[in-house]
């Protein structure tokens, strides 16, 4: 509600600004429309500092994200290396105090089902479905190692350091901590993300028939310890469920969460020297674990059990879900680089921008402070448009650049006002949302990234006409520009002037891609240097 209120206040004040500007120009007959380039400071800021390619004790908050990454992404830009994205997730039963029966109980299967986000494209005459994965990033047909563990790490809902008043934060770099004392349940050392549907077959009159078709995703029978084993984990699961029938651990959600603390879906590269793979997003809203068993009652039944009394017990992923990331073969973090801006998602880096920095030449040919010069135009200029333009450094980037960037006010941890004024929201295809505020990456005929453009017209107008503070801005990669959720940075991260940067947009955390942009360096005269340009109208005398 606080965020909504702030947006409404900003939007209302902005409407007033537009009204005032419009009233100022009524009756003026002659105009001179022109533009001017202004100097500004740009530099790379790594928001989870690391050294020598190994993460220090700093990460970004990754529980309560809008999605969850899974797999391996090897950036074609060598300096970014590869990222392995793993997930730790709590589960909880749909029902409590189960009755599994008392005689001839036996586990039939333990299916872990976590779908990818996919779209059904077609169905043939035999009922077979063809799917397209909505998001698959990196190389296709690449395999990696997949391990499933039982977690013995407690994921709390509330932070004891705040007297249990604030939500508990879990961070991207806590994989090793969470995996302490975990129990390996399953391993597949050649797992591949595939768009192929899963099928369930049964014998019908002696003929095998497909009785169920399941959309692409992780589908593993946890009764096995690997894809070719048979029933190697039977005793483990019987001790989880059958042995605890009537006990407190199956009586409430909190008791179960303390007893069975979740599962870890861990990803590792097959070859660290060549960590190829592919990465996608997991749909935990439709995920479950199905514990299928039989007992004497089912054996004695004359007819097959219907859905109301069939012997299955279902767990759902409705609790804490934490993404953890492992960086592989990272070259350097480039923190503080001004000539090039290294923007990377996940727990990577951003660019800090300081507009109106340094000096600028005025109409008399004198060098004066840039912000003073701009403020002197308060009663002389009507701002028509203001843009930031950044050019991709194609000499350093290997391709696969992100399509979108977003610009944040780092003081208030919100997008700039122009974001909220752009009504071109597309929830079905977020890559096409708010393209007036932040244009999609312009690409050349070879699909190489060329230019990003962000409009900040009202942000600049507010500085000139409403005496708004010229705050530092943060330029981030955006996976879904519609998302306004934030991820806290672990510990304290300070910028050059001791400004604390403690939040990043979650949309950047959920994007594994990276790019490298030319910064603004007024000592270098290049057509690819970043541009801060204001288009204005000045009444003629």
C-alpha positions as CSV (number, residue, x, y, z in Angstrom):
1,X,0.0,0.0,0.0
2,X,2.9,2.4,0.8
3,X,4.3,1.9,-2.7
4,X,0.9,2.4,-4.3
5,X,0.4,5.6,-2.3
6,X,3.8,6.9,-3.4
7,X,3.1,6.1,-7.0
8,X,-0.2,8.0,-6.8
9,X,1.4,11.0,-5.2
10,X,4.1,11.1,-7.8
11,X,1.6,10.7,-10.6
12,X,-0.6,13.5,-9.3
13,X,2.3,15.9,-8.9
14,X,3.5,14.9,-12.3
15,X,0.1,15.7,-13.8
16,X,0.4,19.2,-12.2
17,X,3.8,19.7,-13.7
18,X,2.5,18.9,-17.1
19,X,-0.4,21.3,-16.6
20,X,1.9,24.1,-15.5
21,X,4.3,23.6,-18.4
22,X,1.4,23.6,-20.9
23,X,0.0,26.8,-19.4
24,X,3.4,28.5,-19.6
25,X,3.5,28.2,-23.4
26,X,0.1,29.4,-24.2
27,X,0.2,32.6,-26.2
28,X,3.8,32.2,-27.2
29,X,4.1,32.3,-31.0
30,X,7.7,31.8,-31.7
31,X,9.9,28.9,-30.6
32,X,13.4,27.7,-31.1
33,X,13.6,23.9,-30.7
34,X,17.1,22.4,-30.1
35,X,19.0,20.0,-28.0
36,X,22.1,19.9,-25.8
37,X,24.4,17.1,-24.6
38,X,25.3,17.2,-21.0
39,X,28.2,15.5,-19.2
40,X,27.6,12.9,-16.6
41,X,29.4,10.3,-14.5
42,X,29.1,6.6,-15.3
43,X,30.8,3.7,-13.5
44,X,30.3,0.0,-12.9
45,X,29.1,-1.1,-9.4
46,X,29.3,-4.7,-8.4
47,X,26.5,-5.2,-5.9
48,X,27.9,-8.5,-4.6
49,X,31.6,-7.9,-4.5
50,X,33.9,-10.8,-5.0
51,X,37.6,-11.3,-5.7
52,X,39.6,-13.8,-7.8
53,X,36.5,-15.3,-9.2
54,X,35.3,-16.6,-5.8
55,X,32.3,-15.0,-4.0
56,X,33.0,-13.4,-0.6
57,X,30.3,-13.4,2.1
58,X,27.9,-11.2,0.0
59,X,24.8,-12.2,-1.9
60,X,21.4,-10.9,-2.9
61,X,18.1,-12.0,-1.3
62,X,16.6,-14.8,-3.4
63,X,13.6,-16.0,-1.4
64,X,10.2,-14.7,-2.4
65,X,11.4,-14.0,-5.9
66,X,8.8,-13.7,-8.8
67,X,10.4,-16.9,-10.3
68,X,13.2,-19.4,-9.8
69,X,16.2,-20.1,-12.1
70,X,17.3,-23.6,-12.8
71,X,20.3,-24.9,-14.8
72,X,23.5,-23.6,-16.1
73,X,24.1,-20.5,-18.2
74,X,27.6,-20.0,-19.8
75,X,27.8,-16.4,-20.9
76,X,29.3,-15.9,-24.4
77,X,31.0,-12.8,-22.8
78,X,34.1,-14.5,-21.4
79,X,34.5,-12.1,-18.4
80,X,31.1,-13.3,-17.0
81,X,31.9,-17.0,-17.0
82,X,29.1,-19.4,-16.2
83,X,26.4,-19.6,-13.5
84,X,24.9,-22.7,-12.0
85,X,21.4,-22.0,-10.5
86,X,20.2,-24.4,-7.8
87,X,17.0,-24.2,-5.7
88,X,16.2,-25.1,-2.1
89,X,12.4,-25.5,-1.4
90,X,10.2,-26.3,1.5
91,X,7.2,-28.6,1.0
92,X,4.1,-29.1,3.0
93,X,1.3,-31.8,2.8
94,X,-2.1,-30.9,1.5
95,X,-3.7,-32.8,4.4
96,X,-2.5,-33.9,7.9
97,X,-2.9,-36.9,10.2
98,X,-3.0,-39.3,7.3
99,X,-4.1,-42.9,7.6
100,X,-1.9,-45.1,5.4
101,X,-3.5,-48.3,6.6
102,X,-1.9,-50.8,8.9
103,X,-1.5,-54.0,6.8
104,X,0.6,-54.7,3.7
105,X,1.6,-51.1,3.1
106,X,4.1,-50.6,0.3
107,X,5.5,-47.6,-1.5
108,X,4.8,-47.7,-5.3
109,X,6.4,-44.4,-6.4
110,X,7.5,-40.9,-5.2
111,X,7.2,-38.5,-8.1
112,X,8.8,-35.1,-8.0
113,X,7.0,-32.9,-10.5
114,X,8.2,-29.4,-11.2
115,X,7.1,-28.0,-14.6
116,X,8.9,-25.5,-16.7
117,X,7.0,-22.6,-18.1
118,X,5.9,-23.8,-21.5
119,X,3.3,-23.3,-24.3
120,X,1.4,-26.1,-26.0
121,X,1.9,-25.7,-29.7
122,X,0.1,-28.7,-31.2
123,X,-1.4,-32.1,-30.6
124,X,-1.2,-35.0,-33.2
125,X,-3.8,-37.6,-34.0
126,X,-2.4,-39.9,-31.3
127,X,-2.7,-37.3,-28.6
128,X,1.0,-36.5,-28.4
129,X,1.7,-32.9,-27.5
130,X,4.4,-30.6,-28.8
131,X,5.5,-27.8,-26.4
132,X,7.7,-24.8,-26.7
133,X,9.5,-23.7,-23.5
134,X,8.6,-20.0,-22.7
135,X,12.1,-19.3,-21.5
136,X,15.2,-21.3,-22.2
137,X,18.5,-19.4,-22.0
138,X,21.9,-20.6,-23.3
139,X,22.8,-23.5,-25.4
140,X,20.2,-26.2,-26.1
141,X,20.8,-30.0,-26.0
142,X,23.5,-29.5,-23.3
143,X,23.7,-31.7,-20.2
144,X,24.7,-31.0,-16.6
145,X,24.7,-32.8,-13.3
146,X,21.5,-32.8,-11.2
147,X,21.3,-33.9,-7.5
148,X,18.3,-34.0,-5.3
149,X,19.0,-33.8,-1.5
150,X,16.8,-33.9,1.6
151,X,17.6,-30.6,3.3
152,X,18.4,-30.5,7.0
153,X,18.7,-26.7,7.1
154,X,15.9,-24.8,8.8
155,X,14.4,-22.1,6.6
156,X,12.6,-19.7,9.0
157,X,9.8,-17.5,8.0
158,X,10.8,-14.7,10.4
159,X,14.1,-13.3,11.4
160,X,15.1,-13.9,15.1
161,X,17.5,-11.0,14.9
162,X,14.4,-8.7,14.6
163,X,12.6,-10.3,17.5
164,X,10.7,-12.3,14.8
165,X,9.1,-9.1,13.4
166,X,10.7,-9.1,9.9
167,X,10.8,-11.8,7.2
168,X,13.9,-13.9,7.1
169,X,16.2,-13.2,4.2
170,X,18.1,-16.0,2.4
171,X,20.9,-15.1,-0.1
172,X,22.3,-16.3,-3.4
173,X,25.6,-17.2,-1.9
174,X,24.3,-19.5,0.9
175,X,24.3,-22.8,-1.1
176,X,27.2,-24.4,0.8
177,X,25.6,-23.4,4.1
178,X,22.2,-24.8,3.2
179,X,23.7,-28.0,1.9
180,X,25.4,-28.8,5.2
181,X,24.5,-32.3,6.3
182,X,22.1,-32.7,3.4
183,X,21.2,-36.3,2.5
184,X,21.6,-37.3,-1.2
185,X,18.4,-38.9,-2.5
186,X,18.9,-38.9,-6.3
187,X,21.5,-38.1,-8.9
188,X,21.5,-37.8,-12.7
189,X,24.9,-36.9,-14.1
190,X,23.6,-36.3,-17.6
191,X,20.4,-34.2,-17.1
192,X,19.1,-32.1,-19.9
193,X,16.4,-29.5,-20.0
194,X,13.9,-30.7,-22.7
195,X,10.7,-29.5,-24.2
196,X,9.5,-33.1,-24.5
197,X,6.3,-34.0,-22.6
198,X,6.4,-36.8,-20.0
199,X,4.0,-39.8,-20.4
200,X,2.6,-42.4,-18.1
201,X,1.9,-45.8,-19.5
202,X,-0.2,-48.7,-18.2
203,X,-1.1,-52.1,-19.4
204,X,-4.6,-52.2,-20.8
205,X,-5.7,-55.7,-21.9
206,X,-2.0,-56.7,-22.1
207,X,-1.2,-53.6,-24.3
208,X,0.8,-50.7,-23.1
209,X,-1.1,-47.5,-23.5
210,X,-0.4,-43.8,-22.6
211,X,-2.8,-42.9,-19.8
212,X,-1.5,-39.5,-18.9
213,X,0.5,-36.8,-20.6
214,X,2.5,-34.2,-18.5
215,X,4.0,-30.9,-19.7
216,X,7.8,-30.6,-19.8
217,X,9.6,-30.2,-16.5
218,X,11.6,-32.0,-13.9
219,X,9.9,-35.4,-13.3
220,X,11.8,-37.8,-11.2
221,X,10.8,-40.9,-9.3
222,X,12.5,-40.4,-6.0
223,X,12.1,-44.0,-5.1
224,X,15.2,-44.4,-7.2
225,X,18.6,-43.0,-6.5
226,X,19.4,-42.5,-10.2
227,X,17.5,-42.9,-13.5
228,X,18.3,-46.6,-13.8
229,X,17.9,-47.8,-10.2
230,X,14.9,-49.7,-8.8
231,X,13.4,-48.9,-5.4
232,X,16.7,-48.0,-3.7
233,X,15.1,-45.4,-1.5
234,X,12.1,-47.4,-0.4
235,X,13.1,-47.6,3.2
236,X,13.9,-43.9,3.4
237,X,10.4,-42.9,2.3
238,X,8.6,-45.5,4.4
239,X,10.4,-44.0,7.4
240,X,9.3,-40.6,6.4
241,X,5.6,-41.5,6.1
242,X,4.6,-45.0,7.3
243,X,6.7,-44.9,10.4
244,X,5.2,-41.6,11.4
245,X,1.6,-42.4,11.0
246,X,-0.2,-41.0,14.1
247,X,2.9,-39.0,15.2
248,X,3.1,-35.2,15.7
249,X,5.4,-34.7,12.7
250,X,2.4,-35.4,10.3
251,X,-0.1,-33.5,12.4
252,X,0.6,-29.8,11.5
253,X,2.4,-27.8,8.9
254,X,4.9,-26.4,11.3
255,X,5.7,-29.8,12.7
256,X,6.2,-31.3,9.3
257,X,8.5,-28.4,8.2
258,X,10.7,-28.9,11.2
259,X,10.8,-32.6,10.5
260,X,11.2,-32.6,6.7
261,X,13.0,-29.3,6.0
262,X,12.7,-29.4,2.3
263,X,14.6,-30.6,-0.8
264,X,17.6,-29.2,-2.5
265,X,17.7,-29.3,-6.3
266,X,21.4,-28.8,-7.0
267,X,23.0,-28.2,-10.3
268,X,26.7,-28.7,-11.2
269,X,28.6,-28.5,-14.4
270,X,30.0,-31.7,-16.0
271,X,33.2,-30.0,-17.1
272,X,34.4,-26.9,-15.2
273,X,36.7,-26.0,-18.0
274,X,33.7,-26.0,-20.4
275,X,30.6,-25.5,-18.3
276,X,28.0,-25.5,-21.0
277,X,24.3,-26.0,-20.3
278,X,21.0,-24.4,-20.5
279,X,18.8,-22.6,-18.0
280,X,15.1,-22.0,-17.5
281,X,12.5,-21.0,-14.9
282,X,10.7,-23.5,-12.6
283,X,7.0,-23.2,-12.1
284,X,6.6,-24.1,-8.4
285,X,3.0,-23.0,-8.4
286,X,2.1,-26.2,-10.2
287,X,4.8,-28.4,-8.6
288,X,4.3,-31.2,-6.2
289,X,5.6,-34.5,-4.8
290,X,3.2,-37.4,-5.1
291,X,3.7,-40.2,-2.6
292,X,1.9,-43.2,-4.2
293,X,1.4,-46.3,-2.0
294,X,-0.7,-49.4,-1.7
295,X,-2.2,-51.2,1.3
296,X,-4.4,-54.2,2.1
297,X,-7.6,-52.2,1.7
298,X,-6.6,-51.3,-1.8
299,X,-5.6,-54.9,-2.6
300,X,-9.0,-56.2,-1.3
301,X,-11.1,-53.6,-3.2
302,X,-13.3,-55.1,-6.0
303,X,-13.0,-52.0,-8.1
304,X,-10.2,-49.6,-8.6
305,X,-10.1,-46.8,-6.1
306,X,-11.6,-43.5,-7.3
307,X,-10.0,-40.1,-6.8
308,X,-11.7,-39.7,-3.4
309,X,-10.0,-42.6,-1.7
310,X,-7.0,-43.5,-3.9
311,X,-3.8,-44.2,-1.9
312,X,-1.7,-41.1,-2.7
313,X,-0.3,-38.4,-0.4
314,X,0.5,-35.0,-2.0
315,X,3.1,-32.4,-0.9
316,X,3.1,-29.0,-2.4
317,X,5.7,-26.2,-2.8
318,X,4.0,-23.4,-1.0
319,X,6.6,-22.3,1.5
320,X,10.2,-20.8,1.3
321,X,11.9,-21.2,-2.0
322,X,15.6,-20.0,-2.3
323,X,17.7,-19.7,-5.4
324,X,21.4,-20.2,-4.9
325,X,24.1,-19.4,-7.5
326,X,27.5,-20.7,-8.1
327,X,29.8,-18.6,-10.4
328,X,32.2,-20.6,-12.6
329,X,35.3,-19.2,-14.3
330,X,34.5,-15.6,-13.6
331,X,37.4,-13.4,-14.7
332,X,36.9,-10.1,-12.8
333,X,34.2,-7.9,-11.2
334,X,35.3,-4.6,-12.9
335,X,34.0,-2.6,-9.9
336,X,34.5,1.1,-10.5
337,X,35.2,0.9,-14.3
338,X,34.2,4.1,-15.9
339,X,35.1,3.6,-19.5
340,X,33.0,0.4,-19.8
341,X,29.9,-0.4,-17.9
342,X,29.6,-4.1,-17.0
343,X,25.9,-4.9,-16.5
344,X,25.1,-8.5,-15.3
345,X,22.1,-10.1,-13.8
346,X,21.8,-12.6,-11.0
347,X,24.2,-11.4,-8.3
348,X,26.2,-9.4,-10.7
349,X,26.7,-5.7,-11.4
350,X,25.0,-2.5,-12.4
351,X,26.0,1.0,-13.5
352,X,25.8,4.1,-11.2
353,X,25.0,7.3,-13.0
354,X,25.4,10.9,-11.8
355,X,23.7,13.4,-14.1
356,X,24.9,17.0,-14.6
357,X,28.4,16.3,-13.3
358,X,31.5,18.3,-14.0
359,X,31.5,21.5,-16.0
360,X,29.9,22.7,-19.2
361,X,30.5,25.6,-21.5
362,X,27.8,28.3,-21.3
363,X,26.7,30.7,-24.0
364,X,29.6,33.1,-23.1
365,X,32.2,30.4,-23.7
366,X,32.9,30.0,-20.0
367,X,33.2,26.7,-18.2
368,X,30.6,26.6,-15.3
369,X,29.2,23.8,-13.1
370,X,26.8,21.7,-15.2
371,X,24.0,21.6,-12.6
372,X,24.2,25.3,-12.0
373,X,24.0,25.9,-15.8
374,X,21.0,23.6,-16.1
375,X,19.1,25.2,-13.1
376,X,19.7,28.6,-14.7
377,X,17.3,27.6,-17.5
378,X,14.3,27.1,-15.1
379,X,12.4,30.1,-16.6
380,X,13.9,29.8,-20.1
381,X,13.5,26.2,-21.2
382,X,10.5,23.9,-21.7
383,X,11.8,20.3,-21.7
384,X,10.5,18.3,-24.7
385,X,12.4,15.1,-24.2
386,X,15.4,13.8,-22.3
387,X,17.2,10.6,-23.2
388,X,20.1,8.4,-22.1
389,X,21.6,6.4,-24.9
390,X,24.1,3.6,-24.3
391,X,26.1,1.7,-27.0
392,X,27.1,-1.9,-26.7
393,X,30.8,-2.5,-26.7
394,X,30.8,-5.1,-29.4
395,X,34.5,-5.6,-29.1
396,X,34.0,-7.1,-25.6
397,X,30.5,-8.6,-25.7
398,X,30.1,-12.1,-27.1
399,X,26.4,-11.9,-27.9
400,X,23.2,-13.0,-26.3
401,X,22.7,-9.5,-24.7
402,X,19.5,-8.8,-22.6
403,X,16.7,-7.1,-24.4
404,X,15.8,-4.6,-21.7
405,X,17.4,-2.3,-19.1
406,X,15.7,-0.3,-16.4
407,X,16.7,2.9,-14.6
408,X,16.2,3.3,-10.8
409,X,16.3,6.2,-8.4
410,X,18.9,4.8,-5.9
411,X,17.8,7.0,-3.1
412,X,14.2,5.7,-3.0
413,X,14.8,2.3,-4.6
414,X,12.2,2.9,-7.2
415,X,12.2,3.3,-11.0
416,X,12.3,6.9,-12.2
417,X,8.9,8.7,-12.6
418,X,8.9,8.1,-16.4
419,X,8.5,4.4,-15.7
420,X,5.2,5.0,-14.0
421,X,4.0,7.4,-16.7
422,X,4.4,4.8,-19.4
423,X,1.1,2.9,-19.7
424,X,2.3,0.4,-22.3
425,X,2.1,-2.5,-19.9
426,X,2.0,-6.0,-21.4
427,X,1.7,-8.7,-18.8
428,X,1.5,-11.5,-21.4
429,X,4.7,-10.5,-23.1
430,X,6.6,-8.3,-20.6
431,X,9.4,-7.8,-23.1
432,X,7.1,-5.4,-24.8
433,X,6.1,-3.5,-21.7
434,X,7.0,0.2,-21.1
435,X,8.9,0.5,-24.3
436,X,8.4,4.3,-24.5
437,X,10.3,4.6,-21.2
438,X,13.0,1.9,-22.0
439,X,13.3,0.8,-25.6
440,X,14.2,-2.7,-26.5
441,X,17.8,-3.3,-27.5
442,X,18.4,-2.2,-31.1
443,X,20.2,-5.0,-33.0
444,X,22.1,-5.0,-36.3
445,X,21.5,-7.4,-39.2
446,X,23.6,-10.1,-37.5
447,X,21.5,-9.8,-34.3
448,X,24.3,-8.2,-32.4
449,X,23.3,-5.6,-29.8
450,X,23.9,-2.0,-30.8
451,X,22.0,0.5,-28.6
452,X,19.8,1.0,-25.5
453,X,17.7,4.1,-25.1
454,X,16.0,5.3,-21.9
455,X,13.7,8.3,-21.7
456,X,13.8,10.3,-18.5
457,X,11.9,13.4,-19.6
458,X,9.7,13.9,-16.6
459,X,12.6,13.0,-14.2
460,X,14.6,15.9,-15.7
461,X,11.6,18.2,-15.8
462,X,11.1,17.7,-12.1
463,X,14.7,18.6,-11.4
464,X,14.4,21.8,-13.4
465,X,10.8,22.9,-12.5
466,X,10.1,21.3,-9.1
467,X,13.6,21.5,-7.6
468,X,13.7,17.7,-7.2
469,X,17.0,16.3,-6.0
470,X,19.4,15.2,-8.6
471,X,19.8,11.7,-7.2
472,X,22.1,9.0,-8.3
473,X,20.6,6.6,-10.7
474,X,21.2,2.8,-11.1
475,X,21.1,1.1,-14.5
476,X,20.1,-2.6,-14.3
477,X,19.4,-5.5,-16.6
478,X,15.6,-6.3,-16.5
479,X,14.2,-9.7,-17.0
480,X,10.6,-8.5,-16.6
481,X,10.3,-4.7,-16.5
482,X,6.8,-5.0,-15.1
483,X,8.1,-6.3,-11.7
484,X,8.7,-3.8,-8.9
485,X,9.9,-6.3,-6.3
486,X,13.3,-5.8,-4.7
487,X,16.1,-8.0,-3.5
488,X,18.1,-7.0,-0.4
489,X,21.9,-7.0,-0.6
490,X,23.5,-9.0,2.2
491,X,25.6,-6.9,4.5
492,X,26.7,-3.3,3.7
493,X,27.7,-2.3,0.2
494,X,28.8,1.3,-0.2
495,X,29.4,3.4,-3.3
496,X,32.4,5.7,-3.8
497,X,31.0,8.6,-1.7
498,X,29.9,6.2,1.1
499,X,26.3,6.0,-0.2
500,X,24.8,2.7,0.9
501,X,23.3,0.6,-1.9
502,X,21.3,-2.1,-0.1
503,X,18.6,-3.1,-2.6
504,X,18.5,-4.2,-6.3
505,X,15.5,-4.9,-8.5
506,X,14.5,-8.6,-8.4
507,X,14.0,-8.4,-12.1
508,X,17.8,-8.1,-12.4
509,X,18.4,-11.0,-10.1
510,X,16.2,-13.2,-12.3
511,X,18.2,-12.4,-15.5
512,X,21.4,-14.4,-16.0
513,X,22.5,-12.4,-19.0
514,X,25.0,-9.6,-19.2
515,X,26.2,-6.9,-21.5
516,X,29.1,-4.3,-21.6
517,X,28.3,-0.8,-22.6
518,X,30.5,2.2,-23.4
519,X,30.5,4.6,-20.5
520,X,30.8,8.4,-20.5
521,X,34.3,9.6,-20.3
522,X,34.7,13.2,-21.3
523,X,38.4,12.6,-22.0
524,X,37.6,10.3,-24.8
525,X,35.9,11.6,-28.0
526,X,34.1,8.6,-29.5
527,X,30.8,8.3,-31.4
528,X,30.0,5.3,-29.1
529,X,30.4,7.2,-25.9
530,X,27.2,7.2,-23.7
531,X,24.9,10.2,-24.3
532,X,22.8,12.3,-22.0
533,X,20.8,14.6,-24.3
534,X,18.0,17.1,-23.5
535,X,15.7,18.4,-26.2
536,X,14.1,21.7,-25.2
537,X,12.1,24.6,-26.5
538,X,13.2,28.2,-25.8
539,X,10.9,31.1,-26.6
540,X,12.5,33.6,-29.0
541,X,13.0,37.1,-27.8
